[in-house]
Amino acid sequence: MTHTPNTSAPAPSERCADLTEIESDLSGTGLTIGVVMARFNREVGEGLLAGCCQELRRLGVAATDVTLVNVPGALEIPLTLQTMAQSGKFKALVALGCVIRGETYHFEIVSNEAARGVTDVQLTTGIPIANAVLTVENDDQALVRMHQKGMEAAQCAVEMANLLKAVK
């Protein structure tokens, strides 16, 4: 006996109409956001920060509710995020930085360990972290992506702070 799954998608109105759905909430009013930015590849970091701050303001996060901390490089981001998350002062955090591939294996180590560290902090503390540490092949890729990625990180931080509040 073979089973053929139903591959046709249900119409939106048939999609569990009786469930409770938590909608995306991008209202940043009253949220406190911490931002950690790596100084290594500073031009890209500043571009990420500009996009992030512009979007946080657009979403209603007051400038006085945003705290920026600068660290030497991407590997220092997770510890700083952990300290900020444990402080109880922030509803969400943002990691900003850039790792550009070079000629050695160092790129993989820094990229992977920074990402793992950010994820570990988020899961350990329960504070959402928008990871906008770019990992790119060259400067041009970083410059093209930095502003947009900074904006997306701001949106992610606000949305996740509101989502976690709603599901608690």
C-alpha positions in Angstrom: 0.0 0.0 0.0 1.5 3.4 -1.0 0.5 6.7 0.4 0.5 9.8 -1.8 0.6 13.0 0.2 -1.7 15.8 -0.7 0.6 18.3 -2.3 -1.9 21.0 -3.0 -1.8 23.9 -0.5 -5.0 24.8 1.2 -6.6 28.1 0.4 -5.7 30.8 3.0 -9.2 30.8 4.4 -9.0 27.0 5.0 -5.7 27.3 6.9 -6.7 26.5 10.5 -9.1 29.4 10.7 -9.7 28.7 14.4 -6.1 29.1 15.6 -4.6 32.0 17.5 -1.9 33.7 15.4 0.6 36.2 16.7 1.2 38.8 14.1 4.5 40.5 13.3 4.8 43.7 15.4 7.4 46.3 14.3 6.5 48.9 16.9 9.6 49.9 18.7 8.0 52.4 21.1 9.3 51.8 24.6 11.8 49.1 23.7 15.4 49.3 24.9 17.9 48.0 22.4 21.6 47.3 22.9 23.9 47.3 19.9 27.4 45.8 19.9 29.6 46.8 17.0 33.1 45.5 16.1 35.7 48.1 15.2 37.5 45.8 12.8 36.5 46.7 9.3 35.2 49.9 10.8 33.8 51.5 7.6 31.4 48.5 7.2 30.5 48.6 10.8 29.6 52.3 10.6 27.5 51.5 7.5 25.7 48.7 9.4 25.2 51.1 12.3 23.8 53.9 10.2 21.2 51.5 8.6 20.3 50.0 12.0 19.9 53.4 13.8 17.9 54.9 10.9 15.5 51.9 11.0 15.2 51.8 14.8 14.2 55.5 14.7 11.7 54.8 11.9 10.2 52.0 14.0 9.7 54.3 17.0 12.7 53.3 19.2 13.8 56.5 21.0 17.5 57.4 20.6 17.8 57.4 24.4 16.7 53.8 24.5 19.6 52.6 22.3 23.0 51.8 23.8 26.0 51.3 21.6 29.1 49.4 22.7 32.2 49.1 20.5 34.4 46.0 20.7 37.7 45.2 18.9 36.4 42.5 16.6 33.8 39.9 15.9 35.1 37.4 18.4 34.5 39.9 21.2 30.9 40.4 20.3 29.3 37.4 22.0 30.8 38.1 25.5 29.7 41.7 25.3 26.2 40.6 24.2 26.0 38.1 27.1 26.9 40.8 29.6 24.3 43.1 28.2 21.7 40.4 28.1 22.3 39.4 31.7 22.0 43.1 32.8 18.2 43.0 32.4 18.4 46.4 30.7 17.6 45.4 27.1 14.6 43.8 25.4 16.7 43.0 22.3 20.3 43.2 21.1 22.0 43.7 17.8 25.4 42.4 16.7 27.2 44.4 14.0 30.4 43.6 12.3 32.1 42.3 9.2 34.5 39.4 8.5 36.1 39.5 5.1 37.7 36.4 3.7 41.4 36.5 3.5 44.0 34.0 2.4 44.0 31.9 5.6 41.6 29.7 7.5 41.2 32.5 10.1 38.1 33.7 8.2 36.2 30.4 8.9 37.2 30.4 12.6 36.1 34.0 13.2 32.9 33.7 11.2 31.8 30.4 12.7 32.8 31.1 16.3 31.2 34.6 16.3 27.9 33.2 14.9 27.9 30.3 17.3 28.6 32.7 20.2 25.8 35.0 19.3 23.4 32.0 19.0 24.5 30.6 22.3 24.0 33.9 24.1 20.5 34.2 22.6 19.5 30.7 23.6 21.1 30.9 27.1 19.7 34.3 28.1 16.4 34.4 26.3 17.1 37.8 24.9 16.7 38.0 21.1 19.8 39.0 19.1 19.7 40.2 15.5 23.0 38.9 14.0 24.3 41.4 11.4 27.9 40.3 11.4 28.5 40.1 7.7 30.7 37.4 6.3 31.8 38.3 2.8 34.4 37.5 0.2 35.6 41.1 -0.4 35.1 44.7 0.5 32.7 45.4 -2.3 30.3 42.8 -1.1 30.4 44.3 2.3 29.8 47.8 1.1 26.9 46.8 -1.0 25.2 44.9 1.8 25.9 47.0 4.9 23.1 49.5 5.0 20.4 47.1 4.1 21.6 44.5 6.6 21.7 47.1 9.4 18.1 48.0 8.7 17.1 44.3 8.6 18.8 43.8 12.0 16.8 46.6 13.5 13.6 45.1 12.2 14.5 41.7 13.5 15.4 43.0 17.0 12.1 44.9 17.3 10.0 42.1 15.9 11.6 39.5 18.1 11.3 41.6 21.3 7.6 42.0 20.7 7.1 38.4 19.7 8.8 37.1 22.9 6.7 39.5 25.0 3.5 38.2 23.2 4.2 34.5 23.7 5.1 34.8 27.4 
